[in-house]
Amino acid sequence: MTTNRNVGEPLKTPNGRVCELVDEETASGGQSSRQYHNGILETLEEADYEVYTLITKEYQRRQDTIQLVAAENQCSTAVLAALGSIIQNKTAEGFPGSRLHGGCNVVDEIERLAITRAKEAFNAKYANVQPHSGTAANQIVLTAVLQSGDKILSLASDHGGHFSHGAKISFSGKFFNVENYLVNQETFLLDYDSIKEQALRIKPKLIICGASVYPRKIDFKIFRDIADVAGAYLLADISHISGLVIAGAHPSPVDYAHFTTTSTYKPGGPRGGLIVMGKDYNQQISVGTKSAPLWEHIQNSTFPGTQGTPYLNNIAAKAVFLKETISDEYKTRQFKIIENAKSLVGSLLNLGHTILTNGTDNHMVVVNVANLREGLTGIISQRCLEQCGIIVDKVSLPYDKNDPAAGSGIRIGTPIVTKNGMGTKEMENITALMDAVLRKLEIISESEYKIDESFRSEIAENIKQLCSRFPLR
Ligand SMILES: *Cc1c(COP(=O)(O)O)cnc(C)c1O
């Protein structure tokens, strides 16, 4: 209810009592939203010095070392503000306009804004901003269209697929009947002919494409053709490349796949997940005994299917992030991310390294370290590089002969260095330092090594100097 009365004018209630109306400042105890939200870190410093100190330490670690984790990014401080806001306190099970709780008018607007922006960013007809994570987004899709025991065809997790695509150790492998396709043994590329042959043979209900370790373009159109002839749904999980897709730096799956999922932190937003759908969103389909449009199955399997109350502060932060993605700065940066990755490939090849698929089309470079030196493993490389201030991930390579705990490769990614403003010149510096470390370390076993301390500290100092020219953004 709104009134036209002026602040300060007394209000007559129906029982005749008179209430004093006060101005906004006094009404909220003299505190505005801005004052409430200002100085959040100062509050934490007073309330919990231990956690405050750890946060400060993590900031310094990030500033002083090079972040090359391909599965990581760095959101803006505007996104952080939305995450750390009063919106975190709102419980709102359900969807905008149909919640199970009172007081949802503001968060309804926030969620609708996030949905509109997600549809705009991905050129989609439907968007669901509620998934708690990329894994949760996949769980929602799987449980929306599959019954337990139904067949999934997906990329093997030791060939670059994600656990949530049907790995035995994940819910997706436990409740569904999963078969995997592999990359080609010589080229390490997806072999669409053999995937098609396999799909026709096993007739899966769902095909999943998209990967965590795959440096090349994925042809979503061919995947859809395969799904169509096999009578399967297609899920494209673009967690790693969704920023590139938004910018047009990688072809979009949105109108080819029935469902497109992504984590929202990998393209540079807050933690969380997202599901978008293109032209098939409204197709009427039956799952079990229920016939409904495809998007409605997704809604139901989100809430109450697999999640309770959505994280509305994350949804507010997703909205902030999605607005950023339609800016020129964001779009240009996605192309620079690829340029930097290609530059890493060039320098590494010059220095005699072996690169999976001999190059990259995206933000990721996968190096076969076992080919550089006899006995060198991914885990030794990761640990020793970290000691020198260079943060990467060890990975198993397709057809890896090493134990998965050791792995034969490292995966490096360029989203964060690019965000902080580094370019191809810096990529060359970083590669030279990485190369020096990988050649210098003394291999003791699959997981143990030694590194000369004065050499290590010299590299670490070099890295710190380099990073100091690029303050975190
Ligand atoms: C990282 C990743 C996910 C998981 O996202 P979370 O938000 O960490 O759960 C899902 N799929 C792929 C392909 C990924 O690389």
The ligand as a Gaussian input file, in Angstrom:
#p B3LYP/6-31G(d) Opt

LIG

0 1
 C       33.735000     -27.071000     -13.996000
 C       32.791000     -27.873000     -14.768000
 C       31.555000     -28.212000     -14.223000
 C       31.212000     -27.999000     -12.770000
 O       30.887000     -26.758000     -12.390000
 P       30.774000     -26.498000     -10.797000
 O       30.100000     -25.180000     -10.751000
 O       32.174000     -26.485000     -10.290000
 O       29.978000     -27.595000     -10.226000
 C       30.646000     -28.886000     -15.009000
 N       30.969000     -29.214000     -16.284000
 C       32.164000     -28.926000     -16.824000
 C       32.448000     -29.343000     -18.242000
 C       33.125000     -28.261000     -16.082000
 O       34.334000     -28.029000     -16.596000

